[in-house]
Amino acid sequence: MIPSKKVIFTGLIVLFFLFSDALNGQGYNHSAGIRAGFSSGIVYKGFFRNNNAGSVEALYNRNGLSISVLYQYHIAPFYNKRWLVYFGGGAFSGKWEELFSLGITATTGIEYIMRDLPLVFSFDWKPMFNIIRITGYEYLDFGLSIRYRFEL
């Protein structure tokens, strides 16, 4: 049975409003802190336009130390500016099994912005794939972060 055009149209409208909440007041412009998980280290995130953010991470895992630069797109799917879902990607470089390497990484996660304290908590997944020097991958890079939010 093929759904009617009205059902499909209504479903698309509901999805649009569910996932397109503008983030004109996402609660902070900058944050810095620590990440713990398969890859652990220090992280910084800065919003440069409403729901667009850049993140820089210096992380260490069993393969070595890496520096990541990521783009993240944020949405507020629950119509609550304290809960944000994000996804994006970027590049990383560093030591992988004692050799310099360069690769790409994706990221997706959810974060909670505290109301009364200048803290942000997040849970993310960052699969990564080396493309230069050593070919390798890590798909199970899950982590928890706590960051201090501030304005410049």
Contact map, one row per residue, 1 for C-alpha under 8 A:
11100000000000000000000000000000000000000000000000000000000000000000000000000000000000000000000000000000000000000000000000000000000000000000000000000000
11110000000000000000000000000000000000000000000000000000000000000000000000000000000000000000000000000000000000000000000000000000000000000000000000000000
11111011000000000000000000000000000000000000000000000000000000000000000000000000000000000000000000000000000000000000000000000000000000000000000000000000
01111111000000000000000000000000000000000000000000000000000000000000000000000000000000000000000000000000000000000000000000000000000000000000000000000000
00111111100000000000000000000000000000000000000000000000000000000000000000000000000000000000000000000000000000000000000000000000000000000000000000000000
00011111110000000000000000000000000000000000000000000000000000000000000000000000000000000000000000000000000000000000000000000000000000000000000000000000
00111111111000000000000000000000000000000000000000000000000000000000000000000000000000000000000000000000000000000000000000000000000000000000000000000000
00111111111100000000000000000000000000000000000000000000000000000000000000000000000000000000000000000000000000000000000000000000000000000000000000000000
00001111111110000000000000000000000000000000000000000000000000000000000000000000000000000000000000000000000000000000000000000000000000000000000000000000
00000111111111000000000000000000000000000000000000000000000000000000000000000000000000000000000000000000000000000000000000000000000000000000000000000000
00000011111111100000000000000000000000000000000000000000000000000000000000000000000000000000000000000000000000000000000000000000000000000000000000000000
00000001111111110000000000000000000000000000000000000000000000000000000000000000000000000000000000000000000000000000000000000000000000000000000000000000
00000000111111111000000000000000000000000000000000000000000000000000000000000000000000000000000000000000000000000000000000000000000000000000000000000000
00000000011111111100000000000000000000000000000000000000000000000000000000000000000000000000000000000000000000000000000000000000000000000000000000000000
00000000001111111110000000000000000000000000000000000000000000000000000000000000000000000000000000000000000000000000000000000000000000000000000000000000
00000000000111111111000000000000000000000000000000000000000000000000000000000000000000000000000000000000000000000000000000000000000000000000000000000000
00000000000011111111100000000000000000000000000000000000000000000000000000000000000000000000000000000000000000000000000000000000000000000000000000000000
00000000000001111111100000000000000000000000000000000000000000000000000000001110000000000000000000000000000000000000000000000000000000000000000000000000
00000000000000111111100000000000000000000000000000000000000000000000000000111000000000000000000000000000000000000000000000000000000000000000000000000000
00000000000000011111110000000000000000000000000000000000000000000000000000111000000000000000000000000000000000000000000000000000000000000000000000000000
00000000000000001111111000000000000000000000000000000000000000000000000000111010000000000000000000000000000000000000000000000000000000000000000000000000
00000000000000000001111100000000000000000000000001100000000000000000000000110000000000000000000000000000000000000000000000000000000000000000000000000000
00000000000000000000111111000000000000000000000001100000000000000000000001110000100000000000000000000000000000000000000000000000000000000000000000000000
00000000000000000000011111000000000000000000000001100000000000000000000000000000000000000000000000000000000000000000000000000000000000000000000000000000
00000000000000000000001111110000000000000000000001000000000000000000000000000000100000000000000000000000000000000000000000000000000000000000000000000000
00000000000000000000001111111000000000000000000001100000000000000000000000000000110000000000000000000000000000000000000000000000000000000000000000000000
00000000000000000000000011111000000000000000000000000000000000000000000000000000110000000000000000000000000000001000000000000000000000000000000000000000
00000000000000000000000011111110000000000000001000000000000000000000000000000000000000000000000000000000000000000000000000000000000000000000000000001110
00000000000000000000000001111110000000000000011100000000000000000000000000000000000000000000000000000000000000000000000000000000000000000000000000001110
00000000000000000000000000011111000000000001111000000000000000000000000000000000000000000000000000000000000000000000000000000000000000000000000000001111
00000000000000000000000000011111100000000001110000000000000000000000000000000000000000000000000000000000000000000000000100000000000000000000000000111100
00000000000000000000000000000111110000000111100000000000000000000000000000000000000000000000000000000000000000000000000000000000000000000000000000111000
00000000000000000000000000000011111000000111000000000000000000000000000000000000000000000000000000000000000000000000000000000000000000000000000011110000
00000000000000000000000000000001111100011110000000000000000000000000000000000000000000000000000000000000000000000000000000000000000000000000000011100000
00000000000000000000000000000000111110111110000000000000000000000000000000000000000000000000000000000000000000000000000000000000000000000000001111000000
00000000000000000000000000000000011111111000000000000000000000000000000000000000000000000000000000000000000000000000000000000000000000000000001110000000
00000000000000000000000000000000001111110000000000000000000000000000000000000000000000000000000000000000000000000000000000000000000000000000111100000000
00000000000000000000000000000000000111110000000000000000000010000000000000000000000000000000000000000000000000000000000000000000000000000001111000000000
00000000000000000000000000000000001111111000000000000000001110000000000000000000000000000000000000000000000000000000000000000000000000000000111000000000
00000000000000000000000000000000011111111100000000000000001110000000000000000000000000000000000000000000000000000000000000000000000000000000001000000000
00000000000000000000000000000000011100111110000000000000111100000000000000000000000000000000000000000000000000000000000000000000000000000000000000000000
00000000000000000000000000000001111000011111000000000000111000000000000000000000000000000000000000000000000000000000000000000000000000000000000000000000
00000000000000000000000000000001111000001111100000000011110000000000000000000000000000000000000000000000000000000000000000000000000000000000000000100000
00000000000000000000000000000111100000000111110000000011100000000000000000000000000000000000000000000000000000000000000000000000000000000000000000100000
00000000000000000000000000000111000000000011111000001111000000000000000000000000000000000000000000000000000000000000000000000000000000000000000000000000
00000000000000000000000000001110000000000001111100001110000000000000000000000000000000000000000000000000000000000000000000000000000000000000000000000000
00000000000000000000000000011100000000000000111111111100000000000000000000000000000000000000000000000000000000000000000000000000000000000000000000000000
00000000000000000000000000001000000000000000011111011100000000000000000000000000000000000000000000000000000000000000000000000000000000000000000000000000
00000000000000000000000000000000000000000000001111111000000000000000000000000000000000000000000000000000000000000000000000000000000000000000000000000000
00000000000000000000011111000000000000000000001111110000000000000000000000000000000000000000000000000000000000000000000000000000000000000000000000000000
00000000000000000000011101000000000000000000001011111000000000000000000011100000000000000000000000000000000000000000000000000000000000000000000000000000
00000000000000000000000000000000000000000000001111111100000000000000001111000000000000000000000000000000000000000000000000000000000000000000000000000000
00000000000000000000000000000000000000000000111110111110000000000000001111000000000000000000000000000000000000000000000000000000000000000000000000000000
00000000000000000000000000000000000000000000111100011111000000000000111100000000000000000000000000000000000000000000000000000000000000000000000000000000
00000000000000000000000000000000000000000011110000001111100000000001111100000000000000000000000000000000000000000000000000000000000000000000000000000000
00000000000000000000000000000000000000000011100000000111110000000011110000000000000000000000000000000000000000000000000000000000000000000000000000000000
00000000000000000000000000000000000000001111000000000011111000000011100000000000000000000000000000000000000000000000000000000000000000000000000000000000
00000000000000000000000000000000000000001110000000000001111100001111000000000000000000000000000000000000000000000000000000000000000000000000000000000000
00000000000000000000000000000000000000111100000000000000111110001111000000000000000000000000000000000000000000000000000000000000000000000000000000000000
00000000000000000000000000000000000000111000000000000000011111111100000000000000000000000000000000000000000000000000000000000000000000000000000000000000
00000000000000000000000000000000000001110000000000000000001111111000000000000000000000000000000000000000000000000000000000000000000000000000000000000000
00000000000000000000000000000000000000000000000000000000000111110000000000000000000000000000000000000000000000000000000000000000000000000000000000000000
00000000000000000000000000000000000000000000000000000000000111111000000000000000000000000000001111000000000000000000000000000000000000000000000000000000
00000000000000000000000000000000000000000000000000000000000111111100000000000000000000000000011111000000000000000000000000000000000000000000000000000000
00000000000000000000000000000000000000000000000000000000011110111110000000000000000000000000011100000000000000000000000000000000000000000000000000000000
00000000000000000000000000000000000000000000000000000000011100011111000000000000000000000001111000000000000000000000000000000000000000000000000000000000
00000000000000000000000000000000000000000000000000000001111000001111100000000000000000000001110000000000000000000000000000000000000000000000000000000000
00000000000000000000000000000000000000000000000000000011111000000111110000000000000000000111100000000000000000000000000000000000000000000000000000000000
00000000000000000000000000000000000000000000000000000111100000000011111000000000000000000111000000000000000000000000000000000000000000000000000000000000
00000000000000000000000000000000000000000000000000000111000000000001111100000000000000011110000000000000000000000000000000000000000000000000000000000000
00000000000000000000000000000000000000000000000000011110000000000000111110000000000000011100000000000000000000000000000000000000000000000000000000000000
00000000000000000000000000000000000000000000000000011110000000000000011111000000000001111000000000000000001000000000000000000000000000000000000000000000
00000000000000000000000000000000000000000000000000111000000000000000001111100000000001110000000000000000000000000000000000000000000000000000000000000000
00000000000000000000001000000000000000000000000000111000000000000000000111110000000111100000000000000000000000000000000000000000000000000000000000000000
00000000000000000011111000000000000000000000000000100000000000000000000011111000000111000000000000000000000000000000000000000000000000000000000000000000
00000000000000000011111000000000000000000000000000000000000000000000000001111111101110000000000000000000000000000000000000000000000000000000000000000000
00000000000000000111100000000000000000000000000000000000000000000000000000111111001110000000000000000000000000000000000000000000000000000000000000000000
00000000000000000100000000000000000000000000000000000000000000000000000000011111001000000000000000000000000000000000000000000000000000000000000000000000
00000000000000000100100000000000000000000000000000000000000000000000000000011111100000000000000000000000000000000000000000000000000000000000000000000000
00000000000000000000000000000000000000000000000000000000000000000000000000011111111100000000000000000000000000000000000000000000000000000000000000000000
00000000000000000000001011100000000000000000000000000000000000000000000000010011111100000000000000000000000000001000000000000000000000000000000000000000
00000000000000000000000001100000000000000000000000000000000000000000000000000001111100000000000000000000000000111110000000000000000000000000000000000000
00000000000000000000000000000000000000000000000000000000000000000000000000011101111110000000000000000000000001111000000000000000000000000000000000000000
00000000000000000000000000000000000000000000000000000000000000000000000001111001111111000000000000000000000001110000000000000000000000000000000000000000
00000000000000000000000000000000000000000000000000000000000000000000000001111000001111100000000000000000000111100000000000000000000000000000000000000000
00000000000000000000000000000000000000000000000000000000000000000000000111100000000111110000000000000000001111000000000000000000000000000000000000000000
00000000000000000000000000000000000000000000000000000000000000000000000111000000000011111000000000000000011110000000000000000000000000000000000000000000
00000000000000000000000000000000000000000000000000000000000000000000011110000000000001111100000000000000011100000000000000000000000000000000000000000000
00000000000000000000000000000000000000000000000000000000000000000000011100000000000000111110000000000001111000000000000000000000000000000000000000000000
00000000000000000000000000000000000000000000000000000000000000000001111000000000000000011111000000000001110000000000000000000000000000000000000000000000
00000000000000000000000000000000000000000000000000000000000000000001110000000000000000001111100000000111100000000000000000000000000000000000000000000000
00000000000000000000000000000000000000000000000000000000000000000111100000000000000000000111110000000111100000000000000000000000000000000000000000000000
00000000000000000000000000000000000000000000000000000000000000000111000000000000000000000011111000011110000000000000000000000000000000000000000000000000
00000000000000000000000000000000000000000000000000000000000000011110000000000000000000000001111100011100000000000000000000000000000000000000000000000000
00000000000000000000000000000000000000000000000000000000000000111100000000000000000000000000111111111000000000000000000000000000000000000000000000000000
00000000000000000000000000000000000000000000000000000000000000111000000000000000000000000000011111111000000000000000000000000000000001000000000000000000
00000000000000000000000000000000000000000000000000000000000000110000000000000000000000000000001111100000000000000000000000000000000000000000000000000000
00000000000000000000000000000000000000000000000000000000000000110000000000000000000000000000001111110000000000000000000000000000000000000000000000000000
00000000000000000000000000000000000000000000000000000000000000000000000000000000000000000000001111111000000000000000000000000000000011000000000000000000
00000000000000000000000000000000000000000000000000000000000000000000000000000000000000000000111101111100000000000000000000000000000010000000000000000000
00000000000000000000000000000000000000000000000000000000000000000000000000000000000000000000111100111110000000000000000000000000011111000000000000000000
00000000000000000000000000000000000000000000000000000000000000000000000000000000000000000011110000011111000000000000000000000000011110000000000000000000
00000000000000000000000000000000000000000000000000000000000000000000000000000000000000000011100000001111100000000000000000000001111100000000000000000000
00000000000000000000000000000000000000000000000000000000000000000000000000000000000000001111000000000111110000000000000000000001111000000000000000000000
00000000000000000000000000000000000000000000000000000000000000000000000000000000000000001111000000000011111000000000000000000111100000000000000000000000
00000000000000000000000000000000000000000000000000000000000000000000000000000000000000111100000000000001111100000000000000000111000000000000000000000000
00000000000000000000000000000000000000000000000000000000000000000000000100000000000001111000000000000000111110000000000000011110000000000000000000000000
00000000000000000000000000000000000000000000000000000000000000000000000000000000000011110000000000000000011111000000000000011100000000000000000000000000
00000000000000000000000000000000000000000000000000000000000000000000000000000000000011100000000000000000001111100000000001111000000000000000000000000000
00000000000000000000000000000000000000000000000000000000000000000000000000000000001111000000000000000000000111110000000001110000000000000000000000000000
00000000000000000000000000000000000000000000000000000000000000000000000000000000011110000000000000000000000011111000000111100000000000000000000000000000
00000000000000000000000000000000000000000000000000000000000000000000000000000000011100000000000000000000000001111100000111000000000000000000000000000000
00000000000000000000000000100000000000000000000000000000000000000000000000000000111000000000000000000000000000111110011110000000000000000000000000000000
00000000000000000000000000000000000000000000000000000000000000000000000000000000010000000000000000000000000000011111111110000000000000000000000000000000
00000000000000000000000000000000000000000000000000000000000000000000000000000000010000000000000000000000000000001111110000000000000000000000000000000000
00000000000000000000000000000000000000000000000000000000000000000000000000000000000000000000000000000000000000000111110000000000000000000000000000000000
00000000000000000000000000000000000000000000000000000000000000000000000000000000000000000000000000000000000000000111111000000000000000000000000000000000
00000000000000000000000000000000000000000000000000000000000000000000000000000000000000000000000000000000000000001111111100000000000000000000000000011100
00000000000000000000000000000000000000000000000000000000000000000000000000000000000000000000000000000000000000001100111110000000000000000000000001111000
00000000000000000000000000000010000000000000000000000000000000000000000000000000000000000000000000000000000000111100011111000000000000000000000011111000
00000000000000000000000000000000000000000000000000000000000000000000000000000000000000000000000000000000000000111100001111100000000000000000000111100000
00000000000000000000000000000000000000000000000000000000000000000000000000000000000000000000000000000000000011110000000111110000000000000000000111000000
00000000000000000000000000000000000000000000000000000000000000000000000000000000000000000000000000000000000011100000000011111000000000000000011110000000
00000000000000000000000000000000000000000000000000000000000000000000000000000000000000000000000000000000001111000000000001111100000000000000011100000000
00000000000000000000000000000000000000000000000000000000000000000000000000000000000000000000000000000000001110000000000000111110000000000001111000000000
00000000000000000000000000000000000000000000000000000000000000000000000000000000000000000000000000000000111100000000000000011111000000000011110000000000
00000000000000000000000000000000000000000000000000000000000000000000000000000000000000000000000000000000111000000000000000001111100000001111100000000000
00000000000000000000000000000000000000000000000000000000000000000000000000000000000000000000000000000011110000000000000000000111110000001110000000000000
00000000000000000000000000000000000000000000000000000000000000000000000000000000000000000000000000000011100000000000000000000011111000111100000000000000
00000000000000000000000000000000000000000000000000000000000000000000000000000000000000000000000000001111000000000000000000000001111111111000000000000000
00000000000000000000000000000000000000000000000000000000000000000000000000000000000000000000000000001111000000000000000000000000111111110000000000000000
00000000000000000000000000000000000000000000000000000000000000000000000000000000000000000000000000001110000000000000000000000000011111100000000000000000
00000000000000000000000000000000000000000000000000000000000000000000000000000000000000000000000000111100000000000000000000000000011111100000000000000000
00000000000000000000000000000000000000000000000000000000000000000000000000000000000000000000000100101000000000000000000000000000011111110000000000000000
00000000000000000000000000000000000000000000000000000000000000000000000000000000000000000000000000000000000000000000000000000000111111111000000000000000
00000000000000000000000000000000000000000000000000000000000000000000000000000000000000000000000000000000000000000000000000000000111001111100000000000000
00000000000000000000000000000000000000000000000000000000000000000000000000000000000000000000000000000000000000000000000000000011110000111110000000000000
00000000000000000000000000000000000000000000000000000000000000000000000000000000000000000000000000000000000000000000000000000011100000011111100000000000
00000000000000000000000000000000000000000000000000000000000000000000000000000000000000000000000000000000000000000000000000000111000000001111100000000000
00000000000000000000000000000000000001000000000000000000000000000000000000000000000000000000000000000000000000000000000000001110000000000111110000000000
00000000000000000000000000000000000011100000000000000000000000000000000000000000000000000000000000000000000000000000000000001110000000000111111000000000
00000000000000000000000000000000000011100000000000000000000000000000000000000000000000000000000000000000000000000000000000111100000000000001111100000000
00000000000000000000000000000000001111110000000000000000000000000000000000000000000000000000000000000000000000000000000000111000000000000000111110000000
00000000000000000000000000000000001110000000000000000000000000000000000000000000000000000000000000000000000000000000000011110000000000000000011111000000
00000000000000000000000000000000111100000000000000000000000000000000000000000000000000000000000000000000000000000000000111100000000000000000001111100000
00000000000000000000000000000000111000000000000000000000000000000000000000000000000000000000000000000000000000000000001111000000000000000000000111110000
00000000000000000000000000000011110000000011000000000000000000000000000000000000000000000000000000000000000000000000001110000000000000000000000011111000
00000000000000000000000000000011100000000000000000000000000000000000000000000000000000000000000000000000000000000000011100000000000000000000000001111100
00000000000000000000000000011111000000000000000000000000000000000000000000000000000000000000000000000000000000000000011100000000000000000000000000111110
00000000000000000000000000011110000000000000000000000000000000000000000000000000000000000000000000000000000000000000010000000000000000000000000000011111
00000000000000000000000000011100000000000000000000000000000000000000000000000000000000000000000000000000000000000000000000000000000000000000000000001111
00000000000000000000000000000100000000000000000000000000000000000000000000000000000000000000000000000000000000000000000000000000000000000000000000000111
